[in-house]
Amino acid sequence: MVKFALGIEYDGRFYHGWQKQKEVPSIQSSLEYALSTIANEPITVCCAGRTDAGVHAIGQVAHFETNVQRSADAWLFGINTKLPEDIAVHWVVPVMNDFHARFSAISRSYRYIIYNNHIRPALLKNNITYFSRPLDDKKMERAGQCLLGENDFTSFQTSQCQSHSPRRNMTYLRIIRHGRYLVTDIKANAFVYRMVRNIIGSLMEVGCGNKPEYWIRDLLMLRQRILAGPTAPAEGLYLTEVKYPSHFSLPRSSIELLFMI
């Protein structure tokens, strides 16, 4: 039995998230179909983070095991011939038996992109979030700094979340305006279900003036999801990188194409 890791990019618009489900398209089912077809045997994949419906990825990582003997390049080019155009595998590498795409990961990074202008966009409208009222990126970033460190993120955890604990360690949050675009980068050891989108939705409430900056700190302490802002749309969210210990020697994802920011 040989184990391989994969680096995957996808446009999540037409999928019901990563996880395989009955009678609806998913990233996992598409990838498993491609792998199983190439291998001529059933193959199951496990990913680093199960993205929600409509969420995109540039740096998703998964692994699979197989008895089929093929080179990494043969897997790479073969898989991509069987995948739909909105899913691509960028690298395949053999890994040690103790590697696990989910449990070996030490951090995940997401990017959220908002098009902030009084006129809606015509291009990229399905891959960004549009918000017409002016947003103050400086206020949003200042308000978000209280989320750094290990905290209980119950206020930003969707009720359907199945995680055993709402505690996560967020190590980075930055918001930068590039003209009409607001770009938020968030990094943590892991995220509870819809945590990034719930944080962004609350920060947007601060950015448009509906709430003061200290409101985010209060939400964190109150631990009540009902008090927080709405969940931000899926279209603007990208899983950009999953980081692993260096001894696994996995390729790093690249986000240069994500609006060159």
C-alpha angles and dihedrals in degrees: 000000000000126000124213133185122215133204110213137192124189146165104230098198098106099035133086091229131280100300120091113248135175117272097351128093118255137172092241095053092048092050094045091050091053094047095044091049093052093043095041088223134083112276128186124200130206120202136207095237130008103229118209128245111296095012118129133216138205097168107035114146128201138166137211138182127221144167091218115108111222135136120255090249091052090053092046098053094036095052093050092055089061100042126092116254094258093060124062135173110217100185142008122194133171113246138193119270092251093060116110121178093219107029098039093054116106098189144005126209128202133187123205120196124199124187101214112192138113090242119062119241124251096197125057089009092142095049102048137046117250120215119173102193117082114266124206104220093188092058091046093052093046091049092050096055091082088068093065118108130030110326144155104257098190091128089060097040120102115233092241091061112126097194115130092225134024091211115114135162112234112194104175140028123166131166121193130176118222104184106289093355127088111199121195121190118193129181130185140151087256140334134232118231111302091348095140094048092047091050092049091048091054094044089053088057087058093043095054093046100252092117136025122247094253090060091083091056090048091051091052092053096042093055095206119130092198090067095054129086127275121284110268116237119273095232095080098050126099130177098222107175144004114198126210135182110285095244090073088063096208121170115257121239120245125219099182090115092055093099090307090273 
